[in-house]
Amino acid sequence: MTQSERPRRRRGRSRRRRRLRLRRALLASLVVGSLLLVTGGWVGFRGWQARAHLLNAAGLARELSAQVVSGDTGRAQRTLAALQEQSAAARAATGDPGWWLGRHTPFVGDNLAAVRQISVAIDDLARTAFPPLLRTDLTDLVPAGGRLDPAGLRTVSAQLSSVDDTVQQTRASLAAVPTDGLVGQVREALTDLRGEIDRLAALTAAADQASRLLPPLLGVDGPRRYLLVFQNPAELRATGGMVGAYAVIHAEDGRIRLGRQGTSAAFGHFLPPLKVPPEVRAIWTDLPGIYPADVNLTPHFPTAAALYREMFRRRTGGTVDGVLAVDPVVLSYLLKATGPVSVPGGLTLASDTAVRTLLSDSYQRMDNDRQDAFFAASAAGVFNALLKENINSRALLSAFDRAVTERRILFWSARPEEQRTFGDSRIAGTLPERDTVPTVGVFLNDGSGAKLGYYLRPAATLTVGDCRPDGRRELRLRVTLHSAAPKSGLSKSVTGLALAGDPYTVRTLVSVYSPAGGAVLGARLDGVETPMSSGAERGRRVGRATADVGPGASRTLEVTLLTAKTGAGAAELWLTPTATPWTTHVVTAPSCDQ
C-alpha cells in the first residue's frame, strides 16, 4: 500500500463508522419516536378516560355529601358504590405502564404525575375514608334525654380516628405535589381538590377531637362545671358581642344540667384591674381587666375567657373548668332542630324570628333588668329543649357545624393539657401566631355605648396583590359598614350613651390585624387618608380606626397590608360574627413561583 493510499483508506473507514453511527442513531430515534408516539396516543386515550371518570367522581362526591347531611343513608350507600367504581377506574387509567412511561418524559411528565396523584387521592378517600364515615352513627355525639352515652362515644371515637388518619395522609400526599410547570387545567384541578381536602381534613380532625374530648369534658372521669356565656352582637365586641347573661353548666357521667344563672352587670367593676396581657393592655389599656363587658375587646378568646372566669370566681366564690360562649344566632340555628320554644312572658322563640326577638323587639318593650332576665331565660329554654326533647340529631349536628364554622360557638378549657388539644381550631377562638395561609383579621368593637350593632350590615373584600422582591405580598382590604338603623323611634335602652353624638349613629372601632409576621401600611376612610392607632398582638400588627355611621349611611375603610414571606396567592379573612352575616369576597392571585 502506497503512502498516498493510507489516508484515503482511513478516511473511508471513518466515513463508514460515521454512517454506521448515524444509522444506529436514526434507528434508535425511530424506535424511541415510535414508542413515544404509541405511548403518547395511549396516554392521551387513557387521559381522556381518566378525565371522564374523575368528572363523574366529582359529581358523585357532591351527591354523597348532600345525602349524608340529609341522613339518606340508603341512597348514600348506592352513591358511594358508584363513586368507588369511578375512582377505581380513574386510578386504573393512570396506573398502567404507558402512563408510567409518560410520567418520565419531558414537558408532560409532571402533569401526568399530578393527574395520577389526584386519581389516587380520590380513590383512597372513596375506599378507605368514606365507608367507615357512613357506618359511623354521629347521633352518639348528641345527648339523648339529657345524657351522652360514654360507650357510644368511645365507638364513634375509634371510627372517626381511623377516618381522620386516612384524610390527613391524603392531604399530606397532595400537598407534596409540585405545581411548577403544570398546565392551567391540571393546576386548577389540583388546587380545587386541595381546598376540598383541606376543608374535609378540618372537619374530620374536629370530629375526631370532639369525640375524644367529650367524655372527660362531660364528666365521665369526674364532675365538671362550666360557664355558659351569652354574647350580645347588638353591642359588638371582637369575639362577637358583649358578654351579658351567663349560666353554670353541671356535667357528670355524661349527664348535663343547667344551674345558677346571672348577668355580668351584677359583677360591677374590678379595681385594681385584673392582670391583662401586656400587648392587649397596650391596645385597650386596663379596660378588659376592669369591666366584664370589655373582656373580649381582644379577638383572642382564651384571654377573654380566663378574665371572665376569674371575675366570676371573685364575685361568686365559685370556680369552673372552662367557658363556653354562644350568641342569639346560634340559638336560631339550634331552634331549627328543636322547633319553637316557649319562654317566660308568653313568647315563643322560632328559628326565623329569634334574632329579631332577642336583639331588637325585646329592647323596645323591656328595661335593662328585664332584658337580661329574658335573654337568660330564652337561652335556658333552648338549652333545656336540646337536652329533653326528641330532636332531629342530624339537624342538630348541622346547626353546631355551621355555628362553629362561623365562630359563634367558642370554648376554652381551664385545664392547659385539654386546651392544647384544641390548638388553633375555630371553636378555640385562638388568634394564631402562625399562618398556613396569610390571614387578615377584621374585628369590630362598639364605641357608641349603645345596642345599635343589630342594624350594622358589614362587608369585606380582600385582594391579593403583587409579589415583591423581598418575598412578601401586598394585600388590599376594603371594609364597608352600612347602618340600617331608623332615624327615630328607638328606645333609650337601644340608643344608650350615644357616644357618637347622634343617638342613631353607630360608632364602630375597626381593628385590622395583619397576617402573622406582616404589617399594616396605611388606610383611607371614604377615600381620605386616615391615621390608625397601632399595636401588636400574638405576632400580628394591629391598626385601629373609628367609623361613625349614621342611619341609612355607609362608610368604607381601605387598608393596605403586607404578608410575611410567602409564595401563596390565596388569603383568608377572620371576622367578628355579627347579627347579620358579613358579605365577603377574597380575590386570589397566582402563586409567586408561577
Long-range contacts (C-beta under 8 A, 24 or more apart in sequence): 35-101, 36-105, 38-98, 39-98, 39-101, 39-102, 39-105, 40-102, 42-98, 43-98, 43-99, 43-102, 43-108, 43-112, 46-93, 46-94, 46-96, 46-98, 46-99, 47-93, 47-94, 47-112, 47-115, 49-89, 49-90, 49-93, 50-90, 50-93, 50-94, 50-115, 50-119, 53-86, 53-87, 53-89, 53-90, 53-93, 53-119, 54-86, 54-90, 54-118, 54-119, 54-122, 54-189, 56-86, 57-83, 57-86, 57-87, 57-90, 57-122, 57-126, 60-86, 61-122, 64-130, 68-133, 68-134, 69-394, 69-398, 70-394, 71-394, 73-134, 76-134, 77-134, 80-126, 80-130, 80-131, 80-134, 83-126, 83-130, 84-123, 84-126, 84-127, 87-119, 87-122, 87-123, 87-125, 87-126, 87-127, 88-123, 88-126, 88-127, 90-119, 90-122, 90-123, 91-119, 91-120, 91-123, 93-119, 94-119, 94-120, 95-119, 110-178, 110-180, 110-181, 110-182, 111-181, 111-182, 111-183, 111-186, 113-177, 114-177, 114-179, 114-182, 114-186, 114-187, 114-190, 115-186, 115-189, 117-173, 117-174, 117-177, 117-190, 118-174, 118-189, 118-190, 118-193, 120-173, 121-170, 121-173, 121-174, 121-193, 121-197, 122-193, 124-166, 124-169, 124-170, 125-166, 125-167, 125-170, 125-200, 128-166, 129-163, 129-166, 129-167, 129-170, 129-204, 132-159, 132-162, 132-163, 133-159, 133-163, 135-159, 136-160, 136-163, 138-207, 138-393, 138-394, 138-397, 139-393, 139-394, 139-397, 141-207, 141-210, 141-211, 141-214, 141-397, 142-391, 142-393, 142-396, 142-397, 143-254, 143-256, 143-386, 143-387, 145-387, 145-388, 146-255, 146-256, 146-257, 146-387, 146-388, 147-253, 147-254, 147-255, 147-256, 148-214, 148-218, 148-254, 148-256, 149-254, 150-215, 150-220, 150-253, 150-254, 153-211, 153-214, 153-215, 153-254, 154-215, 156-211, 157-208, 157-211, 157-212, 160-204, 160-207, 160-208, 160-211, 161-208, 161-211, 161-212, 163-204, 163-208, 164-201, 164-204, 164-205, 164-207, 164-208, 167-197, 167-200, 167-201, 167-204, 167-205, 168-201, 168-204, 168-205, 170-197, 171-197, 171-198, 171-201, 179-591, 179-593, 179-594, 180-593, 180-594, 202-425, 203-401, 205-425, 206-404, 206-425, 206-426, 206-427, 209-421, 209-422, 209-425, 212-421, 213-418, 213-421, 215-254, 216-418, 217-251, 217-322, 217-413, 217-418, 218-251, 218-254, 218-255, 218-256, 219-251, 219-252, 219-253, 219-254, 219-255, 220-253, 220-254, 222-252, 223-250, 223-251, 223-252, 224-250, 224-251, 224-252, 224-321, 224-322, 225-249, 225-250, 225-251, 225-259, 225-318, 225-319, 225-320, 225-321, 226-251, 226-320, 226-321, 226-322, 226-323, 226-324, 227-308, 227-309, 227-312, 227-320, 227-322, 227-323, 227-324, 228-258, 228-324, 228-325, 228-326, 228-379, 228-383, 229-308, 229-323, 229-324, 229-325, 229-326, 230-325, 230-326, 230-327, 230-328, 230-375, 230-376, 230-379, 231-296, 231-325, 231-326, 231-327, 232-327, 232-328, 232-359, 232-375, 232-451, 233-327, 233-328, 233-329, 233-359, 233-453, 233-454, 233-577, 233-578, 233-579, 234-359, 234-360, 234-363, 234-451, 234-452, 234-453, 234-454, 234-494, 234-579, 235-293, 235-446, 235-450, 235-451, 235-453, 235-496, 236-444, 236-445, 236-446, 236-453, 236-456, 236-508, 236-576, 236-578, 237-293, 237-294, 237-296, 237-297, 237-445, 237-446, 237-576, 238-296, 238-297, 238-298, 238-299, 238-443, 238-444, 238-445, 238-511, 238-576, 239-296, 239-298, 239-299, 239-301, 239-304, 239-325, 239-407, 239-410, 239-429, 239-576, 239-577, 240-296, 240-325, 240-327, 240-407, 240-408, 240-410, 240-576, 240-577, 240-578, 241-327, 241-453, 242-293, 242-296, 242-446, 243-292, 243-293, 243-295, 243-296, 243-304, 243-308, 243-325, 244-293, 244-372, 244-375, 245-372, 245-375, 245-376, 245-379, 246-312, 246-376, 247-376, 247-379, 247-380, 247-383, 248-318, 248-320, 249-324, 256-387, 257-387, 258-380, 258-383, 258-384, 260-316, 260-318, 261-376, 261-380, 262-316, 262-376, 263-372, 263-373, 263-376, 264-292, 264-293, 265-292, 265-368, 265-372, 266-315, 267-292, 267-311, 267-312, 267-315, 268-315, 270-311, 270-314, 274-307, 274-310, 274-311, 276-303, 276-307, 277-303, 279-535, 279-536, 279-537, 279-538, 280-537, 282-535, 282-536, 283-511, 283-533, 283-535, 283-537, 283-542, 283-544, 297-445, 298-431, 298-537, 299-429, 299-431, 299-441, 299-443, 299-511, 299-513, 299-574, 299-576, 300-429, 300-430, 300-431, 300-537, 300-538, 301-325, 301-410, 301-412, 301-428, 301-429, 301-430, 302-412, 302-419, 302-428, 302-429, 302-430, 305-410, 305-412, 306-412, 306-414, 309-414, 320-414, 321-413, 321-414, 321-415, 322-411, 322-412, 322-413, 322-414, 322-415, 322-418, 323-411, 323-412, 323-414, 324-409, 324-410, 324-411, 325-409, 325-410, 325-411, 325-429, 326-379, 326-403, 326-408, 326-409, 327-408, 327-577, 328-354, 328-355, 328-358, 328-359, 328-579, 329-355, 329-403, 329-406, 329-408, 329-577, 329-579, 330-399, 330-403, 330-408, 330-409, 331-358, 331-378, 331-379, 331-382, 333-399, 333-400, 333-402, 333-403, 334-382, 334-386, 334-396, 334-399, 334-403, 335-382, 336-395, 336-399, 337-386, 337-391, 337-392, 337-395, 337-396, 337-398, 337-399, 338-382, 338-385, 338-386, 338-389, 338-391, 338-396, 339-385, 339-389, 339-391, 341-378, 341-381, 341-382, 341-385, 342-381, 343-374, 343-377, 343-378, 343-381, 344-374, 344-377, 345-374, 349-378, 349-381, 349-382, 354-378, 355-579, 359-451, 359-454, 359-579, 360-454, 363-451, 363-490, 363-491, 363-493, 363-494, 364-490, 364-491, 364-494, 366-493, 367-493, 368-493, 371-493, 406-577, 406-581, 407-574, 407-577, 408-577, 431-513, 431-537, 431-538, 431-540, 432-516, 432-538, 433-516, 433-538, 433-539, 434-516, 434-539, 435-515, 435-516, 435-517, 435-564, 437-568, 437-570, 437-571, 437-572, 438-464, 438-473, 438-475, 438-515, 438-518, 438-563, 438-564, 438-566, 438-568, 438-570, 438-571, 438-572, 439-515, 439-516, 439-571, 439-572, 439-573, 439-574, 440-475, 440-477, 440-512, 440-513, 440-514, 440-515, 440-561, 440-571, 440-572, 440-573, 440-574, 441-511, 441-512, 441-513, 441-540, 441-573, 441-574, 441-575, 442-477, 442-479, 442-510, 442-511, 442-512, 442-513, 442-573, 442-574, 442-575, 442-576, 443-510, 443-511, 443-513, 443-575, 443-576, 444-508, 444-509, 444-510, 444-511, 444-576, 444-578, 445-508, 445-509, 445-511, 446-506, 446-507, 446-508, 446-509, 447-499, 447-500, 447-507, 447-508, 447-509, 447-546, 448-496, 448-497, 448-498, 448-499, 448-500, 448-505, 448-506, 448-507, 448-508, 449-496, 449-497, 449-498, 449-499, 450-494, 450-495, 450-496, 450-497, 450-498, 450-499, 450-503, 450-506, 451-493, 451-494, 451-496, 452-483, 452-485, 452-494, 452-495, 452-504, 452-506, 453-506, 453-578, 453-579, 454-579, 455-483, 455-484, 455-485, 455-506, 455-551, 456-481, 456-482, 456-483, 456-484, 456-506, 456-508, 456-549, 456-578, 456-579, 456-580, 457-481, 457-482, 457-483, 457-484, 457-580, 457-583, 458-482, 458-575, 458-578, 458-580, 458-582, 458-583, 459-582, 459-583, 459-584, 460-573, 460-575, 460-582, 460-583, 460-584, 460-585, 461-584, 461-585, 461-586, 461-587, 462-571, 462-573, 462-584, 462-585, 462-586, 462-587, 463-586, 463-587, 464-569, 464-570, 464-571, 464-586, 464-587, 464-588, 464-589, 465-589, 466-589, 467-567, 467-592, 470-565, 471-565, 471-566, 471-567, 471-592, 472-518, 472-562, 472-563, 472-564, 472-565, 472-566, 473-562, 473-563, 473-566, 473-568, 473-569, 473-589, 473-592, 474-521, 474-560, 474-561, 474-562, 474-563, 475-515, 475-560, 475-561, 475-562, 475-563, 475-571, 476-558, 476-559, 476-560, 476-561, 477-512, 477-557, 477-558, 477-559, 477-560, 477-561, 478-556, 478-557, 478-558, 479-510, 479-512, 479-556, 479-557, 479-558, 479-559, 480-554, 480-555, 480-556, 480-557, 481-506, 481-508, 481-510, 481-547, 481-549, 481-554, 481-555, 481-556, 481-557, 482-549, 482-553, 482-554, 483-549, 483-550, 483-551, 483-552, 483-553, 483-554, 484-551, 484-552, 485-551, 485-552, 486-551, 487-551, 487-552, 500-548, 501-548, 502-550, 504-550, 504-551, 505-548, 505-549, 505-550, 505-551, 506-548, 506-549, 507-546, 507-547, 507-548, 507-549, 508-546, 508-547, 508-548, 508-549, 509-544, 509-545, 509-546, 510-544, 510-545, 510-546, 510-547, 510-557, 511-542, 511-543, 511-544, 512-542, 512-543, 512-544, 512-545, 512-557, 512-559, 512-561, 513-537, 513-540, 513-541, 513-542, 513-574, 514-540, 514-541, 514-542, 514-543, 514-561, 514-562, 514-563, 515-540, 515-561, 515-562, 515-563, 515-564, 515-571, 516-540, 516-564, 517-563, 517-564, 517-565, 518-561, 518-562, 518-563, 518-564, 519-561, 519-562, 520-559, 520-560, 520-561, 521-559, 521-560, 521-561, 521-562, 522-559, 522-560, 523-557, 523-558, 523-559, 523-560, 524-557, 524-558, 525-555, 525-556, 525-557, 525-558, 526-555, 526-556, 527-556, 527-558, 530-557, 532-559, 566-592, 567-591, 567-592, 567-593, 568-592, 569-594
